[in-house]
Amino acid sequence: MRLYSTIALAILLTFSSIVTAQVVLQWTFTGTHRGPLADIPATGKQVSVPRGIAIFRIEGGKMTQGQFAWDKYALLQQLGVLR
C-alpha cells in the first residue's frame, strides 16, 4: 500500500474491541493525486474508489496479516490513464 500513499490519502482505523481473530472491512477511499503513482506523475485530480475490502488477522492484539481487494482500474480511469 505504500505505493498508493502518494495519492494523499488519510486513513485511520481504530478498533475499540475485537471479538474474533479476523476483521473484515468494506471501505471507500477518496483523495487527491498529489504525487507520483508508479510512473504516473501527479495529476491533481480528486479520486474516489468504492467497495474495497480488507481482511485482517489479529493475534495478540496486533494485526499479523492483511489482504486487500479493490478496483484499481477505477482509480486508473479517474486519473485518465485508462479509458
VOLUM-417453 format. One record per residue (C-alpha): residue number from 1; residue in one letter; x, y negated, z negated. Coordinates in steps of 0.05 Angstrom, whole numbers, plus 5000, padded with zeros to 4 digits. Last residue first. Layout:
BEGIN
+-----+-----+------+------+------+
!   n ! res !   c1 !   c2 !   c3 !
+-----+-----+------+------+------+
! NUM !   a !    X !    Y !    Z !
...
+-----+-----+------+------+------+
END
This chain:
BEGIN
+-----+-----+------+------+------+
!   n ! res !   c1 !   c2 !   c3 !
+-----+-----+------+------+------+
!  83 !   r ! 4790 ! 4906 ! 5415 !
!  82 !   l ! 4853 ! 4918 ! 5376 !
!  81 !   v ! 4907 ! 4869 ! 5352 !
!  80 !   g ! 4859 ! 4811 ! 5340 !
!  79 !   l ! 4869 ! 4809 ! 5265 !
!  78 !   q ! 4796 ! 4829 ! 5256 !
!  77 !   q ! 4806 ! 4889 ! 5302 !
!  76 !   l ! 4868 ! 4910 ! 5263 !
!  75 !   l ! 4829 ! 4908 ! 5198 !
!  74 !   a ! 4771 ! 4948 ! 5227 !
!  73 !   y ! 4821 ! 4998 ! 5254 !
!  72 !   k ! 4850 ! 5009 ! 5184 !
!  71 !   d ! 4782 ! 5035 ! 5161 !
!  70 !   w ! 4796 ! 5061 ! 5091 !
!  69 !   a ! 4818 ! 5124 ! 5055 !
!  68 !   f ! 4863 ! 5123 ! 4993 !
!  67 !   q ! 4892 ! 5178 ! 4951 !
!  66 !   g ! 4924 ! 5166 ! 4884 !
!  65 !   q ! 4964 ! 5209 ! 4836 !
!  64 !   t ! 4992 ! 5201 ! 4765 !
!  63 !   m ! 4950 ! 5143 ! 4740 !
!  62 !   k ! 4964 ! 5135 ! 4666 !
!  61 !   g ! 4923 ! 5150 ! 4603 !
!  60 !   g ! 4960 ! 5216 ! 4590 !
!  59 !   e ! 4939 ! 5241 ! 4658 !
!  58 !   i ! 4892 ! 5205 ! 4706 !
!  57 !   r ! 4882 ! 5228 ! 4778 !
!  56 !   f ! 4858 ! 5173 ! 4824 !
!  55 !   i ! 4812 ! 5176 ! 4884 !
!  54 !   a ! 4805 ! 5113 ! 4926 !
!  53 !   i ! 4751 ! 5099 ! 4978 !
!  52 !   g ! 4745 ! 5040 ! 5025 !
!  51 !   r ! 4676 ! 5020 ! 5047 !
!  50 !   p ! 4687 ! 4950 ! 5074 !
!  49 !   v ! 4746 ! 4914 ! 5105 !
!  48 !   s ! 4741 ! 4838 ! 5102 !
!  47 !   v ! 4792 ! 4794 ! 5137 !
!  46 !   q ! 4805 ! 4719 ! 5139 !
!  45 !   k ! 4854 ! 4700 ! 5194 !
!  44 !   g ! 4918 ! 4661 ! 5180 !
!  43 !   t ! 4951 ! 4701 ! 5236 !
!  42 !   a ! 5015 ! 4724 ! 5202 !
!  41 !   p ! 5061 ! 4763 ! 5249 !
!  40 !   i ! 5043 ! 4835 ! 5267 !
!  39 !   d ! 5105 ! 4879 ! 5267 !
!  38 !   a ! 5089 ! 4914 ! 5201 !
!  37 !   l ! 5040 ! 4864 ! 5171 !
!  36 !   p ! 5075 ! 4797 ! 5170 !
!  35 !   g ! 5049 ! 4745 ! 5121 !
!  34 !   r ! 4988 ! 4702 ! 5109 !
!  33 !   h ! 4932 ! 4749 ! 5132 !
!  32 !   t ! 4877 ! 4722 ! 5087 !
!  31 !   g ! 4838 ! 4768 ! 5041 !
!  30 !   t ! 4779 ! 4814 ! 5031 !
!  29 !   f ! 4777 ! 4885 ! 5005 !
!  28 !   t ! 4716 ! 4928 ! 4998 !
!  27 !   w ! 4713 ! 4985 ! 4947 !
!  26 !   q ! 4688 ! 5054 ! 4930 !
!  25 !   l ! 4723 ! 5082 ! 4870 !
!  24 !   v ! 4732 ! 5154 ! 4847 !
!  23 !   v ! 4766 ! 5169 ! 4780 !
!  22 !   q ! 4792 ! 5238 ! 4762 !
!  21 !   a ! 4816 ! 5263 ! 4694 !
!  20 !   t ! 4747 ! 5254 ! 4665 !
!  19 !   v ! 4714 ! 5205 ! 4617 !
!  18 !   i ! 4758 ! 5144 ! 4628 !
!  17 !   s ! 4744 ! 5083 ! 4585 !
!  16 !   s ! 4752 ! 5009 ! 4593 !
!  15 !   f ! 4783 ! 5014 ! 4661 !
!  14 !   t ! 4813 ! 4951 ! 4691 !
!  13 !   l ! 4828 ! 4944 ! 4765 !
!  12 !   l ! 4859 ! 4881 ! 4792 !
!  11 !   i ! 4866 ! 4867 ! 4866 !
!  10 !   a ! 4886 ! 4801 ! 4897 !
!   9 !   l ! 4900 ! 4807 ! 4970 !
!   8 !   a ! 4949 ! 4764 ! 5008 !
!   7 !   i ! 4954 ! 4803 ! 5073 !
!   6 !   t ! 5028 ! 4810 ! 5056 !
!   5 !   s ! 5010 ! 4865 ! 5006 !
!   4 !   y ! 4990 ! 4912 ! 5062 !
!   3 !   l ! 5058 ! 4944 ! 5069 !
!   2 !   r ! 5060 ! 4954 ! 4993 !
!   1 !   m ! 5000 ! 5000 ! 5000 !
+-----+-----+------+------+------+
END
